[in-house]
Amino acid sequence: MKARILKRGDVFKIIDLLRAQGYEVIAPFCGRGRDTYFDAVTDENRDEIQIHLPNPYYPPKRYVFPHIERLMKVERTNGDIHIEPTYREKKRAIFGIRSCDVAGINHLDRFYLGRDFRDVYYEKRRKNLFLVNVVCTDPDRDIGNECFCVCADTGPAARDHFDLQLMDLGDEFMAVAGTPAGEALLANAIFKKAAPGHVEKRHAILNEVRKRFKPGTTSWFSATVRYVSRGEILEKTWEEIGNRCLECGGCTYVCPACTCFTVSDRQVGPNEIERVRIWDSCGLGGFTRMAGGFNPRKAVHDRRNRRFFRKLAHYFIQRELSMACAGCGRCAAVCHGDIGMPSVVEMIRRATAEVDPA
Amino acid sequence: MSTYAENVYLPKVAILDRVVSEIPEVKTFYWHFEDPEEQQAFGNFRPGQFAQVSLFGVGEFPTSLPPSPTEKQTFFTVRQVGSCTTALHQLAPGTKFAVRGPYGNGFPMQEYYGKNLVFVAGGIGLIPLRSCIVYALQNRDKYDRIQIFYGAKTPKELMYVPALEEWGKAEGIECHLTVDCAADGWTGHVGVVGSLFKVPGVEVPVENTIAFVCGPPVMFRFVIKDLLGMGFQEQNIVSTLERYMKCGVGKCGHCCIGVAYVCVDGPVFTYQQIKKLGEDI
């Protein structure tokens, strides 16, 4: 990997470079209060882009897997049906994507592009996406109370799956290329050669940042993976978790690694219909309800069980070679019943201690 | 960008040829693809696979493929139960709709060469098994004994009556029928499907036998109990599952039970696998 150094004042020039190459650049901005969001960069808002800020709750996965996405347009004329798939192939770059979300997108890659069938809609968006990862180095602004990327092994500095990675070293930024496309960008004159001192500084900063995460929350993560995979968690524990679920689906909508969707047709003209796919949530009651009313997963706790099984079971981790939890902590931040990933891991740890007191 | 793989979500236009009423609320829809090449490619499906049917403006639903690939015709048998199936039931012959597939693993009929086949079906559970039965009969020399045990609530609710009559008379196949409630004119057996196993003169081979079970959840549970009691091994009992499905290609997540996506890992599972999935059938 090539490392380069650029001046603090030159960081946004990366955005200008990408925009000049025809990319629509997405970057994080601050809203009111804690609210932060990703939005398209324009000449007007370019100087308001934030390098350090709490990670937006609405995950950047929507740029590869949108909340609502049209799959095809269907026209009916005189009894004939004309079906036309609709693709989006615009070049897009996300500047300032966090390491957890990079891992999330890598998981989506493994899921949508792996196995027997490839998802062409995802593929087209993904192939045109350029990721500029920013390492979380500011303990006050970057690292939230719920963050646990150190436990999920996805951060604070992503090891791969980005095109370019930026890390704040104080007066300067270190830039690392992860792909040939990222490396091509490093040829620009704003990037200077890095000295050994820079690399040492990077290590020192990362070592310091790792200590700033809230201790304990998910230290039992890997053990939970083992218990979930073996099906050794008692029904009673799932019921306790399910009792706290308000069935809002929030955890799945903010998750950077959730993949489920539903498909719906809607009338858009007198003879025109569009078929769209919309994010769906395994937490909602209708998720598995069949025509006729039979629902194999009627109880709330069965659905909670499902979510955590899908995320943590060893079978899926092995099949996708990536875990469907990136450690971003969003589910913990938005859950009204406090059953985000860290809390569930803790509930399972306690329940296991009760069964088998040490 | 280089070439992309085919779009798996894109259905192909199909034309409805004719509609046959089977039993109340259940009809068989004969259809073909507008494009003859599509028709030919689709024709290589395996018994037990399924297809996604699109009624644009209403939605898309998965349905099993009752024809055997050896029959060279394509049709669905569908019960009117939700909005999409209602829309299908209202289609007039000649109308265009859309289909994609076939999907799923299907029954490994070649692996069963040389074995006895026992088909146990209840109600509309005969629809997915019809494909295997016809396939087995058209490859009769490849299999040992073939038995069918089929039950419905009333004589009026027996599916595929002309086929049942044909199988009843055909050589080399034993076809046993039953109904839960008899009606005037019914001279056959009365009782649940499992009771057919105990009828005098009926002898079900257990060794070297594959049992196909398909029917409503209650029937499934009791038949499984009967078969296990007779000495069937769990891996020799096969069934096909149904789940709410959107994509049919392992992406939308609705049909996933335990570690299995019913659409790509199934819908055909052995009872040994079903037991481990950990959810109601």
Interface residues (C-beta under 8 A of the other chain):
Chain A: L71 M72 V74 R76 G79 D80 I81 I83 P85 E89 F111 Y112 R115 D116 F117 R118 D119 V120 Y121 E123 K124 K127 N128 G231 T259 C260 F261 T262 V263 S264 D265 Q267 I273 R275 R277 D280 C282 F287 T288 R289 M290 A291 G292 F294 P296 R297 D302 R306 F309 R310 A313 Y315 F316
Chain B: M1 Y4 A5 E6 N7 V8 Y9 L10 P11 K12 V13 F56 G57 V58 G59 E60 F61 V81 G82 S83 C84 T85 G94 T95 K96 F97 A98 P217 E242 R243 Y244 K246 C247 V249 G250 K251 C252 G253 H254 C256 I257 G258 V259 V264 G278 E279 D280 I281
